[in-house]
Amino acid sequence: MSLIRFVSMVMVLLVSNITYAEVTSKGVGEVEYTGWKKPKAEEVRKAKELALQSALSRWASSQGGSFLKNFDMIRDRVESSLSEYVLSDTIVDEKTDSSAKVYRVVLKVVLDDVRIKNLVSDSSVVSNVSEDDRSYMTFVFVSRRQTSVQSFDQKVY
């Protein structure tokens, strides 16, 4: 009985991993800083913001050409409220080059892709067309009358 419970729990966990509405993407942000040894908190925040935007752009471009075209129309709206669409972010790598005064951060970002896709589809040109401008679909069915019948002998084995 415990084996059945164990197998059913494993199946539930496997199925639940498939149904998540999230996807990961990596982004890179790089800023030049003005301090002596390390960047200021504002410059670090700016680099992380650039990395988030980079991850979002990378994800959007992997969705295909038509999606990217529709996404570009609402890009400003999404980037202005990134906290609604970014579920979490993790620093993968950060590097401070004190000789060049450059701070670089690589983030692994978890995006709520279903929410972004819904926003894109709601704001696409096709969904905002008036009822009068939509085209109707027409189906034409053609039938024929049989003119001749050809019969064959049955196979003998």
Buried (B, 14 or more C-beta within 10 A) or exposed (E): EEEEEEEEEEEEEEEEEEEEEEBBBBBBBBBEBEEEEEBEEEBBEBBBBBBBBBBBBBBBEEBEEEBBEBBEEBBEEBBEEBEEBBBEBEEBEBEBEEEEBBBBBBBBBBBBBEBBBEBBEEBBEEEEEEEEEEEEEEEEEEEEEEEEEEEEEEEEE
